[in-house]
Amino acid sequence: MKALLILSLLITIIFQNQGIQTIKAEANTQSTYYAKITTDGNFFYEEPSTSEENKLFVIPCSYFVLLIANANEDFYYAKYLDLYGYVKKDEVTPMDGVPKTPYANSTFRVFSQNGLSLQSQPNTESQTIGKIGFLENDVIYYGEKTGEEPFPESTNIWYYCKPTQNETQKLGYVFSYYCDKKSKITENTEYFPKITGELTFDNELNIKNGGLTDTVKAIIILAVSLPCLIILYLILTPHKKKIKDKNGKLKTIKRGKDYYEFNEDDL
């Protein structure tokens, strides 16, 4: 029984490693393209949908996103800084070149004496997911989004950001009114020939279904299910055991599911 359990564990590890290697291989063999943001007001999306809750932030104009795959007819799966998400195909310009500075690099400081709450959406009624302390600086700025104006004659601009001094480093929105020392984002003048034809990617990722291909999903399901089936088989399979009767002779008893079965001669 121990040998079978060890075998099942080894099989699980092999399949899981195979699944991980397959995912990495697919990601590494992707043909990618840099696309420039040439107009204002273009969003980076959490999901390939134009609904308001999926809009994360406006990408700084003149910078780039890295296109990884086709998500659907309207969206690319893309990367900006260390974030993975989506951009609309008609809002980016794919270019034949690799920029030296593809992403804007900007940070800011919070000067509110009580600190600032990190919100899941750009309003005070949304979920609070963290807090940035008083005079905490080097908060990473990704972009901004229009939201609630908490009090009159303030602002309705919220920063999508990530604190670097907190261990969790959660992403969310802060009210920009209480932020200062924001690094100036200068125009990125890098420019390359436009790619006018349809983009082709070596291996299309199955974005709609969690980013995994059907093959990888099947491997993962098998890796999880196989040890469970082996253990279930071992539990349900009857086992034989030998004992001595009153005359000192060895007798075999068969263990059933919930009881022992004896031969009449054993009584």
Phi, psi and omega in degrees: 000318180296321180297319179294321179296318178296319178299316180297323179295317179297318179298318179300314181297318180299312182294320180295317178297321178299319179296317180296316180296323179296316179298314180297319181298318180296319181292321184285336182265009177290137166279126182242158181222142172271136179235134183268144175268108187256354179228162181279155170084020180264130188266154166259128189252148176282323178228158182284064180209145183273009179298151187300321183290343179272349178281116182273307182194162175278125179287132179305128182297146178086353178264184190238161165236152177264117180275127186253321183196166170281129175269314175198196183295335187251343188232148166258147167277129192215170177233138172224125190052238180257014182257143174247133181193219188220150173227151178285139183296326183275006180246002179232157181240101179298138183229152182268081180175167180241111182289148177287325179231080185288331187241147176290142181240106185215144176225168178211177180237149175259126181246007175293129184296334178265006185077181180231137176284141175265116187256153179285336176224162183282061174200159185282348180272349181282175182293134175273121185248000179176186179212141176252127187284166179300129180063020173288127183242186183057031173285125185287126180261127177259317181176186183232164179213141177285135180211218182288145169258098189301329176213154188301147176058035175252258176195159176246018180266129176240144178264131170272124193208175176218118176293143180257349182266352177266145182295324185285328181051051180283151179263141178182193184249142172233150180288117190291344182301329183257028179238142177216185180053038177284129180299136179289132178262109180274161181292136175270114186267003179294135183213143182225167176300139179287145173266113186268336181278177179289137179282138177240135180246139185303313181226112180288126176280143178278074188298319186297333183250044172085010176085005181247142176283165180298325180296314180296320179299318180297320179296316181296316179298317179295319181297325180281322187281324187301310180296328178295319180293321179295316180296319178298320179297318181294325181289319186274343182285126179296144179242146179261144181220139181258134176226165178265138175273188184293342178266003179085006179272147179283131176237146180260129174244146180251122180277120177276199181291312185228013184203170175252139178252126180248149168285149181298332180293340181282346184274000000 
